[in-house]
Amino acid sequence: MAQQNIYDNDKFYENFKGLRSDEINFNDIIETPIITAMLPDLKDKKILDIGCGMGQHAMQYSKAGAASVLGTDISEKMLAFARENNSADNITYRRLAFEDIEQLDEKFDVITSSLAFDYSEDFALLMKKIYALLNDGGHLVFSMSHPISTAYDGVYDRYTRTEKGERLYANLHNYGIEGERHFKWVVDDYEVYHRKISTLINCIASAGFIIEECQESTVPEDILKEHPDMFGGVVHQPDFIFFRCRK
């Protein structure tokens, strides 16, 4: 099974780091508040953060009173940043692709993932592996790019626009055709996997999970008014989808 490591590409990593360093960015303004609100009580919990990236969420969980946090990621660059900037006594970082998480010889109370599962070739198998790593009653809380967003295949513009280029509404093309998507984003051959919402739900349920909550991202009204050029198109479609699941 292919394992993607786009974040160790120098060009992609530097661009991503630049985006995250901006005060106004999609992760901090849209994604993080929603996934944080869906988390269970983390105090004294043993937590696994899959695709931990630069460690922001791991540090968040540490400060929330977690007994321990293990952050895993395939990218050496991301892990190096995390160890330097988001370290604590109760945080451990380990290089591990999520396709290989069954190598972890321990169980967790809470497993999280922020926008990493877009790169999963076999989402159904990933859900089963995560289910096996959870203690009974444990929670999986994760975000992904919304299937309306991952349906984009790079062939057409994501939006129908005015003559001035202003976004009128989002275009939806080949939503029903699942599988790999390749398009240009920073690098020439950025790759994600597209699945329908029903497929995500069925894979989660088939693994044995109870879905307790599902959310789709929106932009706070004040942010939308202050930054219409950046977030104007978001009102036409949700960028992210979130699930809270219990074993």
N, C-alpha and C positions, 0 to 999 in steps of 0.2 A: 504494500500500500504506500502510495506516495506521501512524503512528509514535506510540507512546504516550510521554507525558512526565509521568507521575503524580507524579514526585518533585519537580517544580517547583510542585506544588500546595502552598501554604503549610501547610495543615493536615496533609497527608500527610507532608511533609518534616519538620516539627517532631516529629510522632509517631515517625517512623522514627529521627530523630536521638536522640530520647529513649530508644528501645528499644536502640539501639546503645551508648549511654552507660552503660546498666546493666551492672554487673559480670557478671551472669548473663543471657545472652541466647542465642537459638537460633543466631545466626551464629557467635559466638566459641566456644561450648561444643560445638556439634554439627557445624556445616558446615565451619568453617575447619580443624580438625584432620584431617578426612578428606581434603579436597582438597589440603592441604599434603602429606600422606603419599603422595599419588598423583603429585606433580610429579616430573619428571626433574631431573637436576642442572642448576641454573640459572646456574652460574658461567660468565661470559663469553658468555652467551646473549642474543640479541636477542628481547625479549618484547613481546607485545601483550596487554593486558588489556581485554577488551570488556565494557562496562557496568561500568566501574571504580568507580563510586559515589564514596565518600568517600576512596578511595585507600589503604585499609589493605593490600590485597594488593599494590598497586604498590610501597609502601614495603617490604613483606616481601620482594619479589623484589629490590629494590635492595640491601637488606642481605644478601641471599644471594649477592651478587656478580655480578648481571646486568650485561652490558655496557651495555644500555639497556632502558628500559621505557617503552612508550607506553600511556597509559590513555585510553580513549575512553568517552564517555558523552553522552547526549542532554540531561542535566539540568545547567543552569547552576548551580543551587544546590549540587549534589553536587560539581561541578568546582571551584567556589569554595572549598568546604570542603577538598577534596583539595589544592589549591594552597597553602592556608594551613597545613594541618596535616600533610600527608604529601608534602612536597617534598624533592627531592634533585637533585644535579647530573646524575644519569643517568636522571631521570624527566621525561617530557613528558606533559602532559595536553592533550587536544583534544576539542572538542565535535563529536560525530559519532554519528548513530544507527547501530545495527548493521545496519539495512537498507541503509546506504550505505557499508559498509566496503570495497567494491571501489574506492572513491576513493583508498584508500591505495596510493601508488605505490612499494611496497617489500615485502620478504618478511621473515618472522620464523622464528626457531628454535622458539619456544614461543608458543602462543596459549592464553589462559585466559579463563574467564568464571565469575563467581560469582552464581548465582541471577538471571540476567538473561534467559535464553532463554525463560522462561515467557511473555514478552511478544511472542514472535516469531510473526507470523501465518503465515509460510512457512518452517518449520523446515528443510525439504529444501533450499530455495534458500540459506538461511543456511549450511548445512553445506558446500555447494559453493563458496560465496564464501570461507569460511574455508580450505578445502582449497587454493584457488588462492593464498592469501596465505602458505602455509607453505613453507619450504624442504624439499627431499626429506629424509626421515627425521625431520622435525620432529614435534612433539607438540601436540595439542589436549587440554586437560584442563578439564573444566567441570562445574558442578553446576546442577541445576534442581529445582524443586519436583517431588516424586514424582508420577507419574500417579495413584496412589491418592488423593493430596491434591488434585490439580487437577480430579479428577472431580467434586468438590463444586460444586454449582450454586446454593447458597444457599436452596434450597426447604425442605430438611429440616435438622435438627440434624446436625452432623458425627458426634455420638455418641449412643448409647443410654445413658441415665443412670438413676441411682437416684432415689428421691423427693427426696433431698437435693441432687441435681444432680451427684453424683459420676459420672465417666465409667466405664462398664462395658466398652464396646467401640466401635470405629469403625464407622460405617455406610458402605456403598459403594453409590452410586446413579448410574446412567447412565454407568458406566465406558466402555462400548462406544460411546457417542455422542461423537465428537470435535468440537472446534471451540471457539468462544468461551464463556467462563464469566463471568457478571456476578454479583457479590454485594457485600454491604456489609462493608467492612473499612476502618475509619477514615473513608473517604469512601463515599457512597451507591452509587457505580457503579464498584467496583474490577473490573478486567478482566484475565483471563489466558486462555491458550489451553491446552486439554486435548488430550493425545494419549496413546494407549496405549503401553505399553512397547515392543511390537513395532514400532510406527510409528517411535519414536525410533531403535531399532536399525537398521531398514531405511533410514531417511534417512541415518544415519551411514555405513552400508555402501555405499549407492548413490553417495555423494559420493566414494568411493574409499578411505575410511579403514579401517585395521585396528583393531579394538577390542581393546586390550591388557588393560583392566581395567574392571570395573563394580562400584560399591559402593552400598549403600543405608544410609541413616543410622540410627544407634542412639544412645542416650543412655548415657554412662558410668554404671555402677551407683552410684557414690558420689554423683553429681549427682542421680540419680533418687531416691535416699533422702533427700537434703537438700532437694529442691524437688519433692515429689510433686504439689503443686497446679499447678505450671507445666508439668511434663514428664510427668505421669501418663498422659496420653492417648497419648503418643508410643510407648509400648510396643505399642500396638495397630496402628500403621501407621508406615512410614517417612515422614518429612517430605520428605526430599531424596534424589535419585538422582545418581550421579557417574559420569563416563566419562573414561577415558584412551585417546586414539586416536592412532595414528601414521600419517603419510603415507608 
